[in-house]
Amino acid sequence: MVESTPHAHHLLSTPALVGVCATVITILLALVVGIYRCFCRRRYSPVPYPAFKPPDEKGGKASLAVGSITPKSPLVSPSGEGPVSYPEKKSGTKSYLSTSSSIDPHTIDTKWYIENEGVRKCEDSNIAYEKGENEESAQLGHLFFSVEYDFDKNAFMVTIHSATDLPIKDPTTNSSDPYIKLCLLPEKKHKVKTRVLRKTQNPIYEETFTFYGLHYNQLQGITLHFVVLSFDRFSRDDVVGEIVVPLANIDMSETAVHLSRDIRTRNTKIPRNQGHGELLVSLSYQPAANRLTVVVLKARNLPKMDVTGLSDPYVKIHLLYNNQRLAKKKTRLKKRTLNPVFNESFLFDVPIEGLQNVSLEFQILDHDRVTKNEIIGRLVISSKTCGEDERRHWKEIMENPRKQIAEWHKLTE
């Protein structure tokens, strides 16, 4: 029998333990970096596009190559000899839960829309698509999509199939990297987008987006708003154009409806004959504390910036000293209104010499999640501004310290 002693078991020394830990951590970091790089390559690598096979000369059926989806409803070929055949492969689907209440169809500005009449045949896939009237040879391309309603699941589905003849947005590759954003108007609560397809002017997506909780009678007041963009790695993504499709006249009670629309220029400019609205602000100067109180009360008669005929305005305020920006503030966003009420107060510290070389700049902007926010109008109040009403307002707060003075001002470009 060998007696065990306290020195029979030897523990690792501290340097050896530190070395083992460092080795394990290095291996884990290398593994994480490798997995991340593989994920990035898969995400940004070009996607092989399925090619369309035309019908043969003997009256054969048209079919799609591997990579397309199997439609949920049979499609009849133009020759009338039977349904178009598709391989058994499903596209990626995404689901969304609706929390919106009933929507009033009268909130939609129908002047922005093109009515859905006529039928157009998709030359690439031999599928019959409904076509809007006054269809022109658009230079921005075409979008092919379908809409469907599932009464059992109480779900509304939009499938974005493909786009054709998109313009070149990347001169370095002489092509584009297109993707499509979809929003349900007028609520704007559901915003989805497709994946980016690299170096193509004829992308094929075959992506289905499912919106749960929308009753069929609600679809009469809903409008589909598609925005086609081209991805830019180094700056803001380029906007190709937009498509606005009201669902009021589309019957989805029996089967899916396939549609095509021309992509049109996204116009966010305010017409020259339309004003920019007015802004009500209240100002108060406290010379002892060298402070200026600014209260943004409300605005009225703002121009329509959205396809819904409304805007999502908010106000930015800049305090300038000798035309150099000293401070900036902004109000909360007010959704879907042309006459927002803000009632927000802001406090600015001003130079000791007073307000002689100080000015206030107000900017009302329309919030847009798809592209950059558009400026609705501007207002500058100071002793040297061009507007007579703005100079008088500034003079009154200088001559009446600690008194709140409110006035309406017209917004300019």
C-alpha positions in Angstrom: 0.0 0.0 0.0 1.3 3.4 -1.0 0.3 6.1 1.3 -1.0 9.3 -0.3 0.6 12.5 0.7 -0.5 16.1 0.2 2.1 16.4 -2.6 0.8 13.4 -4.5 -1.5 15.6 -6.7 0.2 18.5 -8.5 -1.9 21.4 -9.6 -1.2 23.4 -12.8 0.9 26.5 -12.3 -0.7 29.9 -12.9 1.2 30.7 -16.2 0.2 27.3 -17.6 -3.4 27.9 -16.7 -3.3 31.4 -18.3 -1.8 29.9 -21.5 -4.5 27.3 -21.8 -7.3 29.9 -21.3 -5.7 32.2 -23.9 -5.5 29.3 -26.4 -9.2 28.4 -25.9 -10.3 32.0 -26.3 -8.2 32.4 -29.5 -9.8 29.2 -31.0 -13.3 30.4 -30.2 -12.7 33.9 -31.7 -11.3 32.3 -34.9 -14.4 30.1 -35.1 -16.8 33.0 -34.7 -14.9 35.1 -37.3 -15.0 32.2 -39.8 -18.8 31.7 -39.3 -19.4 35.4 -39.7 -17.4 35.5 -43.0 -19.3 32.5 -44.4 -22.6 34.2 -43.5 -21.6 37.4 -45.2 -20.5 35.6 -48.4 -23.8 33.7 -48.6 -25.8 36.9 -48.0 -24.1 39.0 -50.6 -23.2 36.4 -53.2 -25.1 36.6 -56.5 -28.2 34.6 -56.6 -28.7 32.2 -59.5 -31.8 33.3 -61.3 -34.2 30.8 -62.7 -34.6 31.0 -66.4 -38.0 30.9 -68.1 -38.5 28.1 -70.7 -40.7 29.1 -73.7 -43.2 26.7 -75.1 -41.9 24.4 -77.8 -43.0 24.5 -81.4 -45.4 21.5 -81.0 -47.7 23.3 -78.6 -46.0 22.1 -75.5 -46.6 23.8 -72.1 -44.5 26.7 -70.8 -42.6 26.0 -67.6 -40.3 27.6 -65.1 -36.8 26.4 -64.4 -35.8 25.3 -60.9 -35.9 28.1 -58.3 -39.4 29.4 -58.9 -42.4 28.8 -56.8 -45.4 26.5 -57.1 -48.5 28.8 -57.4 -51.3 28.0 -55.1 -53.9 28.3 -57.8 -53.6 26.7 -61.3 -52.7 29.1 -64.1 -54.0 28.5 -67.6 -51.5 28.8 -70.4 -52.2 31.3 -73.3 -52.8 28.4 -75.7 -55.7 27.2 -73.5 -54.3 23.6 -73.5 -53.9 23.3 -69.7 -52.3 24.8 -66.7 -48.8 26.0 -66.7 -46.4 23.4 -65.1 -44.1 24.4 -62.3 -41.5 22.3 -60.5 -42.2 21.4 -56.9 -40.2 24.0 -55.1 -41.5 26.7 -52.8 -40.3 30.3 -52.4 -39.5 31.9 -49.2 -42.5 33.3 -47.4 -42.7 35.8 -44.6 -45.6 36.4 -42.3 -46.8 39.5 -40.5 -49.6 40.0 -37.9 -52.0 42.8 -38.5 -53.1 45.0 -35.6 -54.8 47.7 -37.6 -58.4 48.6 -37.1 -60.9 49.1 -39.9 -59.7 51.5 -42.6 -61.7 54.1 -44.3 -61.4 53.9 -48.1 -62.2 57.6 -48.3 -58.8 58.5 -46.8 -57.1 57.4 -50.0 -56.4 60.2 -52.6 -57.6 58.4 -55.8 -55.9 61.1 -57.9 -52.6 59.3 -57.3 -53.8 56.0 -58.7 -54.3 54.4 -62.1 -57.4 52.2 -62.3 -57.0 48.5 -63.0 -58.5 47.6 -66.3 -57.5 45.4 -69.2 -55.3 42.4 -69.4 -51.6 42.2 -70.4 -49.7 39.0 -71.1 -46.4 38.5 -69.5 -44.1 37.6 -72.4 -41.5 35.9 -70.3 -43.7 33.5 -68.3 -46.8 33.3 -70.5 -49.0 34.3 -67.5 -52.0 36.6 -68.0 -51.6 39.7 -65.9 -54.1 42.5 -65.4 -52.9 45.8 -66.8 -53.6 49.4 -65.8 -55.2 51.7 -68.4 -53.1 54.2 -70.2 -50.2 51.8 -70.1 -47.1 53.4 -71.7 -43.7 52.1 -72.7 -42.2 52.9 -69.3 -38.5 53.6 -69.2 -38.2 52.5 -65.5 -39.3 48.9 -66.1 -42.3 46.7 -65.1 -43.2 44.8 -61.9 -45.0 41.5 -61.8 -46.8 40.5 -58.6 -49.9 38.7 -57.4 -52.4 39.1 -54.5 -54.4 36.4 -52.8 -56.6 36.1 -49.7 -56.9 33.0 -47.5 -60.3 32.9 -45.8 -59.4 29.9 -43.6 -56.3 31.6 -42.1 -57.7 35.2 -42.4 -54.5 36.2 -44.2 -53.7 38.5 -47.1 -50.8 37.4 -49.3 -48.7 39.4 -51.7 -46.2 37.6 -53.9 -43.5 39.7 -55.7 -42.6 37.6 -58.8 -40.2 39.7 -60.9 -39.2 43.0 -62.5 -38.1 43.6 -66.0 -36.2 46.3 -67.9 -34.9 48.2 -64.9 -32.6 51.1 -65.6 -28.9 51.0 -64.9 -28.1 52.6 -61.5 -24.5 51.4 -61.0 -22.3 52.8 -63.8 -19.3 50.8 -62.6 -21.0 47.5 -63.3 -23.3 48.8 -66.0 -26.2 47.2 -64.1 -28.2 47.5 -60.8 -28.6 45.8 -57.5 -32.4 46.0 -57.2 -34.7 45.2 -54.3 -38.4 46.1 -53.6 -40.0 47.6 -50.5 -43.8 47.1 -49.9 -46.0 49.1 -47.6 -49.7 48.8 -46.9 -51.4 52.2 -47.0 -52.9 54.2 -45.4 -51.8 52.8 -42.0 -48.1 52.3 -43.0 -47.9 49.7 -40.2 -46.7 46.8 -42.5 -43.4 47.5 -44.2 -41.6 44.6 -45.9 -38.8 44.2 -48.5 -37.3 41.6 -50.7 -33.8 40.5 -50.8 -31.2 42.3 -52.9 -30.3 40.7 -56.2 -26.9 41.6 -57.6 -26.0 42.9 -61.1 -29.3 42.4 -62.9 -31.9 44.5 -64.6 -34.4 41.7 -64.7 -34.6 40.3 -61.1 -36.7 37.3 -60.2 -37.7 37.3 -56.6 -40.7 34.9 -56.1 -41.1 36.1 -52.5 -44.4 35.9 -50.7 -45.4 38.1 -47.8 -48.3 37.1 -45.6 -50.3 39.6 -43.5 -52.5 38.0 -40.8 -55.5 39.6 -39.1 -56.8 41.5 -42.1 -60.5 40.9 -42.8 -61.5 40.6 -46.5 -63.7 43.6 -46.3 -60.8 45.7 -45.0 -58.9 45.1 -48.3 -61.2 47.6 -50.1 -59.6 50.4 -48.2 -56.0 49.2 -48.5 -53.5 50.3 -51.1 -50.2 48.6 -52.0 -47.3 50.9 -52.3 -44.2 49.4 -54.0 -40.9 51.2 -54.1 -38.1 49.8 -56.3 -34.6 50.7 -55.2 -31.1 49.8 -56.1 -28.7 48.9 -53.3 -25.6 51.1 -52.9 -22.9 49.9 -50.6 -21.2 53.3 -50.2 -24.1 55.8 -50.1 -27.9 56.1 -49.9 -29.7 53.6 -52.0 -31.0 54.9 -55.4 -34.8 55.1 -55.9 -35.8 53.6 -59.3 -39.5 54.4 -59.0 -42.8 53.4 -57.3 -46.1 51.7 -58.0 -49.3 52.4 -56.2 -52.1 49.8 -56.5 -55.5 50.2 -54.7 -57.2 47.0 -53.9 -60.7 48.4 -54.1 -61.5 46.9 -57.5 -59.6 43.6 -57.3 -61.7 40.5 -56.6 -59.7 37.9 -54.6 -62.7 35.9 -53.4 -62.0 32.9 -55.5 -58.4 32.8 -56.6 -55.2 34.7 -56.8 -55.0 37.7 -59.0 -51.8 38.3 -61.1 -51.0 41.9 -61.9 -48.3 43.9 -63.7 -47.7 47.6 -63.5 -45.3 50.0 -65.0 -42.8 51.5 -62.6 -43.2 55.2 -62.4 -41.1 58.1 -61.2 -41.4 58.8 -57.5 -42.5 62.5 -57.4 -42.0 64.2 -54.0 -41.8 67.8 -55.3 -44.4 70.3 -54.2 -46.2 71.9 -57.2 -45.4 75.6 -57.7 -49.0 76.7 -57.5 -49.3 75.0 -54.0 -48.2 76.8 -50.9 -46.0 75.3 -48.2 -48.3 76.0 -45.3 -48.0 78.0 -42.1 -46.3 77.6 -38.7 -47.5 79.1 -35.4 -44.6 79.7 -33.0 -44.3 81.5 -29.7 -41.0 83.2 -28.6 -39.9 84.6 -25.3 -36.5 86.2 -24.5 -35.0 86.2 -20.9 -32.0 88.6 -21.0 -31.0 88.1 -17.4 -30.6 84.3 -18.0 -29.5 84.7 -21.6 -32.1 82.2 -22.7 -34.7 82.0 -25.5 -37.8 80.0 -25.1 -39.3 78.6 -28.3 -42.8 77.0 -28.4 -43.8 75.2 -31.5 -47.6 75.3 -31.3 -49.1 74.0 -34.6 -49.0 74.1 -38.4 -51.8 74.3 -41.0 -52.4 73.8 -44.7 -49.3 71.7 -45.2 -48.9 70.2 -48.7 -49.6 66.6 -49.5 -46.4 64.6 -49.4 -47.6 61.0 -49.4 -49.6 59.0 -51.9 -52.3 58.9 -49.2 -52.9 62.6 -49.7 -51.4 63.3 -46.2 -48.1 63.9 -44.5 -46.1 62.8 -41.5 -44.6 66.1 -40.3 -42.2 67.1 -37.6 -40.2 70.3 -37.0 -36.5 70.8 -36.7 -35.2 74.0 -34.9 -31.7 75.4 -35.4 -30.3 78.3 -33.3 -27.6 80.2 -35.3 -25.1 82.8 -34.3 -23.5 84.7 -37.2 -24.8 82.0 -39.4 -23.1 79.3 -37.4 -25.2 76.6 -35.8 -25.1 76.6 -32.0 -27.9 74.2 -31.1 -30.7 72.1 -32.6 -33.9 70.6 -31.4 -36.8 68.7 -33.0 -40.5 67.9 -32.2 -42.2 64.6 -32.1 -43.6 63.1 -35.3 -47.3 63.6 -36.1 -48.6 61.0 -38.4 -51.1 61.3 -41.3 -52.1 65.0 -40.9 -51.8 68.3 -42.8 -52.7 70.3 -39.7 -50.4 69.0 -36.9 -50.6 70.2 -33.4 -47.3 70.0 -31.5 -47.4 72.2 -28.4 -43.8 71.5 -27.5 -41.5 74.0 -25.7 -37.7 74.3 -26.1 -35.1 76.3 -24.3 -31.9 77.7 -26.0 -28.9 79.4 -24.4 -28.0 82.6 -26.3 -24.8 84.7 -26.3 -24.3 87.4 -23.7 -24.5 90.2 -26.2 -28.1 89.4 -26.9 -30.2 88.5 -30.0 -28.7 91.0 -32.5 -26.7 88.4 -34.4 -28.9 85.4 -33.5 -31.4 83.8 -35.7 -33.9 80.8 -35.5 -34.4 78.5 -38.4 -37.4 76.1 -38.5 -37.7 73.2 -41.0 -40.9 71.1 -41.3 -40.1 67.7 -42.8 -42.2 64.8 -43.9 -41.0 61.5 -42.4 -40.4 58.7 -44.9 -39.0 55.3 -44.0 -38.5 54.3 -47.5 -36.2 57.1 -48.6 -34.8 60.3 -47.0 -37.2 62.7 -45.3 -38.4 65.5 -47.5 -38.4 69.2 -46.5 -41.9 70.6 -46.6 -41.0 74.2 -45.9 -38.6 76.5 -44.1 -38.9 79.6 -41.8 -36.1 82.0 -40.5 -36.9 84.5 -37.8 -34.2 87.1 -37.0 -33.5 90.8 -37.2 -31.9 90.4 -40.6 -34.2 88.0 -42.3 -36.0 88.9 -45.6 -39.5 88.5 -44.3 -41.1 91.6 -42.8 -43.4 89.6 -40.4 -40.4 87.6 -39.2 -38.3 90.8 -38.5 -41.2 92.4 -36.6 -41.7 89.3 -34.5 -38.0 89.3 -33.6 -38.1 93.0 -32.7 -41.1 92.5 -30.4 -39.5 89.8 -28.3 -36.4 91.9 -27.9 -38.4 95.0 -26.8 -40.7 92.9 -24.6 -38.5 90.6 -22.5 -40.0 87.7 -20.5 -43.2 87.9 -22.6 -44.5 85.1 -24.8 -45.4 86.4 -28.2 -47.0 84.0 -30.7 -47.5 84.6 -34.5 -48.3 82.7 -37.7 -45.6 82.6 -40.3 -45.7 81.4 -43.9 -43.3 78.6 -44.8 -41.1 79.0 -47.9 -39.0 76.6 -50.0 
